[in-house]
């Protein structure tokens, strides 16, 4: 499959899916501090992938992929907290945490490809 736009990237698709699921699962959350943090870090992942893709250079793209990877780690940390203080059900948090690990690995692989081949 050819990648012609950032919407073709599987890592962007996965991070969009996670972001939407985070939003949907927090609709009734009254803890606006953690809710906002979770939403902002979740949205940051696909947003930085998209922004980096549309930048002019490979160096900038890699930088934004690294930012997305950092946001993914930030989100995972917030999910651990949300799980411990019962903001979200433990099973839901564990599924989200697994997704962040998958997305982080995908980002790492994409960063390596961009470093090695471009």
Secondary structure as UniProt FT lines:
FT   HELIX           6..8
FT   HELIX           10..25
FT   TURN            26..28
FT   HELIX           32..53
FT   HELIX           58..84
FT   TURN            85..86
FT   HELIX           90..117
//
